[in-house]
């Protein structure tokens, strides 16, 4: 019998969704410096933590959502 294969590398962080954007080079360089100074190996991990902190400190229910247009009423 073969021993079960052992996995190497980072543990799974669960379900993920890609969010990409472009940013000016000087700002991207600054992000890299900050992430490295704070002990992050990957800028994406630092960004994820920054966004997570912002979301934790934002009252999402208080954000005014745009209402749906009353197209049914207008068409009649």
ZATORDREN-449906 format. One record per atom (N, C-alpha, C): residue number from 1; atom name; z, y, x. Coordinates in nm, 2 decimals. Last residue first. Layout:
N
+-------+--------+--------+--------+--------+
| zakol | vodren |     pz |     py |     px |
+-------+--------+--------+--------+--------+
|   NUM |     CA |      Z |      Y |      X |
...
+-------+--------+--------+--------+--------+
END
This chain:
76
+-------+--------+--------+--------+--------+
| zakol | vodren |     pz |     py |     px |
+-------+--------+--------+--------+--------+
|    76 |      N |  -1.82 |   5.16 |  -4.70 |
|    76 |     CA |  -1.83 |   5.14 |  -4.85 |
|    76 |      C |  -1.86 |   5.27 |  -4.92 |
|    75 |      N |  -1.79 |   5.22 |  -4.44 |
|    75 |     CA |  -1.92 |   5.16 |  -4.48 |
|    75 |      C |  -1.93 |   5.15 |  -4.63 |
|    74 |      N |  -1.53 |   5.31 |  -4.41 |
|    74 |     CA |  -1.64 |   5.41 |  -4.40 |
|    74 |      C |  -1.77 |   5.35 |  -4.45 |
|    73 |      N |  -1.38 |   5.08 |  -4.45 |
|    73 |     CA |  -1.37 |   5.19 |  -4.55 |
|    73 |      C |  -1.48 |   5.28 |  -4.54 |
|    72 |      N |  -1.46 |   4.93 |  -4.22 |
|    72 |     CA |  -1.48 |   4.88 |  -4.35 |
|    72 |      C |  -1.48 |   4.99 |  -4.46 |
|    71 |      N |  -1.37 |   5.09 |  -4.00 |
|    71 |     CA |  -1.51 |   5.08 |  -4.03 |
|    71 |      C |  -1.54 |   5.02 |  -4.17 |
|    70 |      N |  -1.14 |   5.24 |  -3.90 |
|    70 |     CA |  -1.15 |   5.19 |  -4.03 |
|    70 |      C |  -1.30 |   5.18 |  -4.07 |
|    69 |      N |  -1.06 |   5.14 |  -3.57 |
|    69 |     CA |  -1.13 |   5.23 |  -3.65 |
|    69 |      C |  -1.15 |   5.17 |  -3.79 |
|    68 |      N |  -0.73 |   5.07 |  -3.46 |
|    68 |     CA |  -0.86 |   5.02 |  -3.49 |
|    68 |      C |  -0.93 |   5.12 |  -3.59 |
|    67 |      N |  -0.56 |   5.29 |  -3.23 |
|    67 |     CA |  -0.57 |   5.22 |  -3.36 |
|    67 |      C |  -0.72 |   5.18 |  -3.38 |
|    66 |      N |  -0.44 |   5.24 |  -2.91 |
|    66 |     CA |  -0.54 |   5.30 |  -2.99 |
|    66 |      C |  -0.55 |   5.22 |  -3.12 |
|    65 |      N |  -0.09 |   5.24 |  -2.85 |
|    65 |     CA |  -0.21 |   5.17 |  -2.85 |
|    65 |      C |  -0.31 |   5.24 |  -2.94 |
|    64 |      N |   0.15 |   5.38 |  -2.65 |
|    64 |     CA |   0.07 |   5.40 |  -2.77 |
|    64 |      C |  -0.06 |   5.33 |  -2.76 |
|    63 |      N |   0.41 |   5.21 |  -2.52 |
|    63 |     CA |   0.28 |   5.26 |  -2.49 |
|    63 |      C |   0.20 |   5.27 |  -2.62 |
|    62 |      N |   0.64 |   5.07 |  -2.59 |
|    62 |     CA |   0.64 |   5.21 |  -2.61 |
|    62 |      C |   0.50 |   5.28 |  -2.59 |
|    61 |      N |   0.61 |   4.81 |  -2.50 |
|    61 |     CA |   0.60 |   4.84 |  -2.65 |
|    61 |      C |   0.60 |   4.99 |  -2.68 |
|    60 |      N |   0.65 |   4.84 |  -2.23 |
|    60 |     CA |   0.51 |   4.81 |  -2.28 |
|    60 |      C |   0.50 |   4.84 |  -2.43 |
|    59 |      N |   0.81 |   5.03 |  -2.03 |
|    59 |     CA |   0.84 |   4.98 |  -2.17 |
|    59 |      C |   0.70 |   4.96 |  -2.24 |
|    58 |      N |   0.83 |   4.93 |  -1.70 |
|    58 |     CA |   0.75 |   5.00 |  -1.80 |
|    58 |      C |   0.78 |   4.94 |  -1.94 |
|    57 |      N |   0.95 |   4.78 |  -1.50 |
|    57 |     CA |   1.01 |   4.91 |  -1.53 |
|    57 |      C |   0.92 |   4.99 |  -1.63 |
|    56 |      N |   0.79 |   4.56 |  -1.48 |
|    56 |     CA |   0.93 |   4.54 |  -1.52 |
|    56 |      C |   1.00 |   4.67 |  -1.56 |
|    55 |      N |   0.56 |   4.67 |  -1.38 |
|    55 |     CA |   0.56 |   4.61 |  -1.52 |
|    55 |      C |   0.70 |   4.60 |  -1.57 |
|    54 |      N |   0.64 |   4.74 |  -1.13 |
|    54 |     CA |   0.60 |   4.84 |  -1.22 |
|    54 |      C |   0.60 |   4.79 |  -1.36 |
|    53 |      N |   0.69 |   4.48 |  -1.02 |
|    53 |     CA |   0.80 |   4.58 |  -1.03 |
|    53 |      C |   0.77 |   4.69 |  -1.13 |
|    52 |      N |   0.43 |   4.38 |  -1.03 |
|    52 |     CA |   0.54 |   4.31 |  -1.11 |
|    52 |      C |   0.66 |   4.41 |  -1.13 |
|    51 |      N |   0.30 |   4.54 |  -0.85 |
|    51 |     CA |   0.26 |   4.55 |  -0.99 |
|    51 |      C |   0.38 |   4.49 |  -1.08 |
|    50 |      N |   0.44 |   4.47 |  -0.61 |
|    50 |     CA |   0.44 |   4.61 |  -0.66 |
|    50 |      C |   0.41 |   4.62 |  -0.81 |
|    49 |      N |   0.38 |   4.19 |  -0.60 |
|    49 |     CA |   0.52 |   4.24 |  -0.62 |
|    49 |      C |   0.53 |   4.38 |  -0.67 |
|    48 |      N |   0.10 |   4.21 |  -0.57 |
|    48 |     CA |   0.15 |   4.14 |  -0.68 |
|    48 |      C |   0.30 |   4.18 |  -0.71 |
|    47 |      N |   0.09 |   4.34 |  -0.32 |
|    47 |     CA |   0.04 |   4.41 |  -0.44 |
|    47 |      C |   0.09 |   4.34 |  -0.56 |
|    46 |      N |   0.19 |   4.14 |  -0.16 |
|    46 |     CA |   0.26 |   4.26 |  -0.17 |
|    46 |      C |   0.22 |   4.34 |  -0.29 |
|    45 |      N |   0.00 |   3.94 |  -0.19 |
|    45 |     CA |   0.13 |   3.91 |  -0.23 |
|    45 |      C |   0.21 |   4.04 |  -0.25 |
|    44 |      N |  -0.22 |   4.08 |  -0.09 |
|    44 |     CA |  -0.23 |   4.04 |  -0.23 |
|    44 |      C |  -0.09 |   4.00 |  -0.28 |
|    43 |      N |  -0.17 |   4.09 |   0.18 |
|    43 |     CA |  -0.16 |   4.21 |   0.11 |
|    43 |      C |  -0.15 |   4.18 |  -0.04 |
|    42 |      N |   0.03 |   3.83 |   0.33 |
|    42 |     CA |  -0.09 |   3.87 |   0.26 |
|    42 |      C |  -0.07 |   4.00 |   0.18 |
|    41 |      N |   0.27 |   3.83 |   0.45 |
|    41 |     CA |   0.16 |   3.78 |   0.53 |
|    41 |      C |   0.03 |   3.82 |   0.46 |
|    40 |      N |   0.53 |   4.07 |   0.45 |
|    40 |     CA |   0.43 |   4.00 |   0.38 |
|    40 |      C |   0.32 |   3.95 |   0.47 |
|    39 |      N |   0.71 |   4.24 |   0.57 |
|    39 |     CA |   0.72 |   4.10 |   0.59 |
|    39 |      C |   0.63 |   4.01 |   0.51 |
|    38 |      N |   0.68 |   4.51 |   0.56 |
|    38 |     CA |   0.78 |   4.45 |   0.47 |
|    38 |      C |   0.78 |   4.30 |   0.47 |
|    37 |      N |   0.48 |   4.55 |   0.74 |
|    37 |     CA |   0.61 |   4.60 |   0.77 |
|    37 |      C |   0.72 |   4.54 |   0.69 |
|    36 |      N |   0.27 |   4.44 |   0.59 |
|    36 |     CA |   0.31 |   4.37 |   0.71 |
|    36 |      C |   0.45 |   4.42 |   0.75 |
|    35 |      N |   0.25 |   4.63 |   0.38 |
|    35 |     CA |   0.28 |   4.49 |   0.35 |
|    35 |      C |   0.33 |   4.41 |   0.48 |
|    34 |      N |   0.19 |   4.86 |   0.53 |
|    34 |     CA |   0.32 |   4.85 |   0.45 |
|    34 |      C |   0.35 |   4.71 |   0.43 |
|    33 |      N |  -0.06 |   4.79 |   0.64 |
|    33 |     CA |   0.05 |   4.83 |   0.72 |
|    33 |      C |   0.19 |   4.81 |   0.65 |
|    32 |      N |  -0.21 |   4.75 |   0.40 |
|    32 |     CA |  -0.19 |   4.64 |   0.50 |
|    32 |      C |  -0.07 |   4.67 |   0.59 |
|    31 |      N |  -0.20 |   5.01 |   0.29 |
|    31 |     CA |  -0.14 |   4.90 |   0.22 |
|    31 |      C |  -0.11 |   4.78 |   0.32 |
|    30 |      N |  -0.34 |   5.15 |   0.49 |
|    30 |     CA |  -0.20 |   5.18 |   0.47 |
|    30 |      C |  -0.13 |   5.07 |   0.39 |
|    29 |      N |  -0.60 |   5.04 |   0.44 |
|    29 |     CA |  -0.53 |   5.02 |   0.57 |
|    29 |      C |  -0.38 |   5.05 |   0.56 |
|    28 |      N |  -0.64 |   5.13 |   0.19 |
|    28 |     CA |  -0.64 |   4.99 |   0.21 |
|    28 |      C |  -0.57 |   4.96 |   0.34 |
|    27 |      N |  -0.66 |   5.41 |   0.24 |
|    27 |     CA |  -0.55 |   5.36 |   0.16 |
|    27 |      C |  -0.53 |   5.21 |   0.17 |
|    26 |      N |  -0.89 |   5.42 |   0.40 |
|    26 |     CA |  -0.76 |   5.46 |   0.46 |
|    26 |      C |  -0.64 |   5.41 |   0.37 |
|    25 |      N |  -1.09 |   5.31 |   0.21 |
|    25 |     CA |  -1.05 |   5.24 |   0.33 |
|    25 |      C |  -0.91 |   5.29 |   0.39 |
|    24 |      N |  -1.02 |   5.32 |  -0.14 |
|    24 |     CA |  -1.06 |   5.39 |  -0.02 |
|    24 |      C |  -1.01 |   5.32 |   0.11 |
|    23 |      N |  -1.08 |   5.02 |  -0.31 |
|    23 |     CA |  -0.99 |   5.13 |  -0.28 |
|    23 |      C |  -1.04 |   5.19 |  -0.15 |
|    22 |      N |  -1.17 |   4.81 |  -0.58 |
|    22 |     CA |  -1.20 |   4.87 |  -0.45 |
|    22 |      C |  -1.11 |   4.99 |  -0.44 |
|    21 |      N |  -1.03 |   4.51 |  -0.72 |
|    21 |     CA |  -1.07 |   4.65 |  -0.73 |
|    21 |      C |  -1.10 |   4.70 |  -0.59 |
|    20 |      N |  -0.95 |   4.22 |  -0.93 |
|    20 |     CA |  -1.00 |   4.28 |  -0.80 |
|    20 |      C |  -1.04 |   4.43 |  -0.83 |
|    19 |      N |  -0.77 |   3.96 |  -1.03 |
|    19 |     CA |  -0.78 |   4.11 |  -1.06 |
|    19 |      C |  -0.83 |   4.17 |  -0.93 |
|    18 |      N |  -0.76 |   3.64 |  -1.14 |
|    18 |     CA |  -0.81 |   3.73 |  -1.04 |
|    18 |      C |  -0.82 |   3.87 |  -1.10 |
|    17 |      N |  -0.47 |   3.47 |  -1.25 |
|    17 |     CA |  -0.60 |   3.54 |  -1.29 |
|    17 |      C |  -0.64 |   3.64 |  -1.18 |
|    16 |      N |  -0.29 |   3.17 |  -1.24 |
|    16 |     CA |  -0.32 |   3.30 |  -1.19 |
|    16 |      C |  -0.45 |   3.34 |  -1.25 |
|    15 |      N |  -0.02 |   2.95 |  -1.28 |
|    15 |     CA |  -0.14 |   3.00 |  -1.34 |
|    15 |      C |  -0.17 |   3.14 |  -1.29 |
|    14 |      N |   0.17 |   2.89 |  -0.98 |
|    14 |     CA |   0.14 |   2.88 |  -1.12 |
|    14 |      C |   0.01 |   2.94 |  -1.16 |
|    13 |      N |   0.19 |   2.89 |  -0.71 |
|    13 |     CA |   0.26 |   3.00 |  -0.78 |
|    13 |      C |   0.23 |   3.00 |  -0.93 |
|    12 |      N |   0.24 |   2.60 |  -0.51 |
|    12 |     CA |   0.17 |   2.67 |  -0.62 |
|    12 |      C |   0.25 |   2.78 |  -0.68 |
|    11 |      N |   0.34 |   2.64 |  -0.17 |
|    11 |     CA |   0.36 |   2.59 |  -0.31 |
|    11 |      C |   0.28 |   2.67 |  -0.41 |
|    10 |      N |   0.12 |   2.64 |   0.11 |
|    10 |     CA |   0.21 |   2.71 |   0.02 |
|    10 |      C |   0.22 |   2.63 |  -0.11 |
|     9 |      N |   0.09 |   2.33 |   0.31 |
|     9 |     CA |   0.05 |   2.47 |   0.27 |
|     9 |      C |   0.16 |   2.53 |   0.17 |
|     8 |      N |   0.02 |   2.00 |   0.21 |
|     8 |     CA |   0.07 |   2.10 |   0.31 |
|     8 |      C |   0.03 |   2.23 |   0.25 |
|     7 |      N |   0.13 |   1.70 |   0.04 |
|     7 |     CA |   0.05 |   1.83 |   0.04 |
|     7 |      C |   0.11 |   1.92 |   0.15 |
|     6 |      N |   0.08 |   1.36 |   0.12 |
|     6 |     CA |   0.17 |   1.48 |   0.11 |
|     6 |      C |   0.09 |   1.60 |   0.12 |
|     5 |      N |  -0.01 |   1.08 |  -0.06 |
|     5 |     CA |  -0.05 |   1.19 |   0.02 |
|     5 |      C |   0.05 |   1.31 |   0.01 |
|     4 |      N |   0.19 |   0.79 |  -0.06 |
|     4 |     CA |   0.13 |   0.90 |  -0.13 |
|     4 |      C |   0.10 |   1.01 |  -0.04 |
|     3 |      N |   0.09 |   0.52 |   0.15 |
|     3 |     CA |   0.19 |   0.61 |   0.11 |
|     3 |      C |   0.13 |   0.73 |   0.04 |
|     2 |      N |  -0.07 |   0.22 |   0.04 |
|     2 |     CA |  -0.07 |   0.35 |   0.11 |
|     2 |      C |   0.04 |   0.44 |   0.06 |
|     1 |      N |   0.00 |  -0.12 |   0.08 |
|     1 |     CA |   0.00 |   0.00 |   0.00 |
|     1 |      C |   0.00 |   0.12 |   0.09 |
+-------+--------+--------+--------+--------+
END
